[in-house]
């Protein structure tokens, strides 16, 4: 059993999206891309307790807060459709009236009434569940219901409601963070303990007895006569105003609690290492909390024979790298399918590329999802070996600048950072604009990596040395913006566009600080030499120390007017590319029929 597709329309920041899942998946993207919204949408559709809340949706759940219908226009709906395929015999029997069939080869539904297809290779029984949320103007309230897509009336309206008891069969559990604090072992609805009780069909009888005992508990009585006298005086004063039997002495009691209050109030206490003393669950250390949460997930999976779908947001929170890896492995081993969001390279690298899905949302709210397929020039070993240092940051970004080597990567970031520090009105850091430089590792790899990142929905730009026409055309065809440096190498740009006085100052400052490379001592001119004498050692320094901190230190001490004009033009153009979005176009409903 696994979730194979989710379709989302008009939900929060997503105006429209269709996302395919092949199994366990980690969702990647910059902040505010929509990763959490996707998991929230799935929870609305198949989370067994989500619709039990007092108000399942409100106006903020509609895209752009737009929930009111305009006269003559269709009613605005939040629509979420989830397809769950690979149903086992138990689920196929349970949902026999709602069965459709999922064809793996082209990832399509072939519709109901195809019983002869059962057992054929690549054909799986599936159910499609549709959540619809809308604003009811007549009652001035929001309504939300979930339906099976089949059976349907002749006009396509579904007739079979998907209830909480049905949804529990899918075992979907959304963990917004591993460190769930007081909720994990609380009695609140939707907590892990609550889920376990429902999974094991435990009907607790504690509420009525506990409420009765609390109502009879007199907080202040004979033990505090001074306080009692005050309460009695209040009673006597009241009897002068109202009938005597109404004016009983006030009592302080725990009498206002309801069942829902108790769910929020009750806490689990755990041993602290101090004999005879326990502390609330949320006061425990990260290791204890993580172990308990994983143990509870294991109980849920064990009861359901592994027939569960876990969705976990950012499992790296508050955890060191080695624990992050262990958590991911544990959750994957417990579930028939696990969905993750993460910004941690230590988490993401635990997944093969085909289980990484990159999300991108355009300014109009249309979200796209692309699974990673490595280009022919990128071997899996190279991808894995360089994941933390090269690929992860680019995969999590919105915009990628592909450069030829590490020197350009360091230099443009340093110039933009320093320029923004000196003149924040006219310049911005590259990372503040969403640009992440990526080292292609050579001139010939620039175009293939541009194609790779553009295929993942990234905005891509290229900075490269002077090219032959054919090489330039290949790069220009692969990206949205190209910046050709009019030199045969980046060091030549530095030599040509830094004033000779700056070159001399650079060499002298490193010599004075005792940081000049010993191997280049033979290039140093005699003291009191003219500035021109320092040109050769300046060029040699950056050829000898490609991508080293020498360049970062030097650029970090320059002023605006001292930077190479080519670099200033590039960082200015990259800033100007980040323009205000055009108005959104109307979305056409698509119910995956």
Secondary structure, 3 states (H helix, E strand, C coil): CEEEEEEEEEECCEEEEEEECCCCEEEECCCCCCHHHHHHHHHHHHCCCHHHCCCCCCHHHEHHHCCCCCCCCCCCEEEEEEEEECCCHHHHHHCCCCCEEEECCCCEECCCCCHHHCCCCCEEEEEEEEEEEEEECCCCEEEEEEEEEEEECCCCCEEEECCHHHHHHHCEEEECCCCCHHHCCCCCCCCHHHHHHHHCCCCCCHHHHHHHHHHCCECCCCCCHHHHHHHHHHHHHHHCCCCHHHCCCCCCECCCCCHHHHHHHCCCEEECCCCCCEEEHHHCCHHHHHHHHHHHHHHHHHHCCCCCEEEEECCCCCCCHHHHHHHHHHHHHHCCEEEEECCCHHHHCCCCHHHEEEEEECCCCEEEEEECCCCCCCCHHHHHHCHHHHHHHHHCCCEEEEECCHHHHHHHHHHHHHHHHHCCCCCCCCHHHCEEEEECCCHHHHHHHHHHHHHCCCEEEEEECCCCHHHHHHHHHHCCEEEECCCCCHHHHHHHHCCHHHHHHHHHHHHHCCCCCHHHHHHCCCCCCCHHHHHHHHHHHHHHCCCCHHHHHHHCCCCHHHCCHHHHHHHHHHHHCCCCCCCCCCCCCCCCC
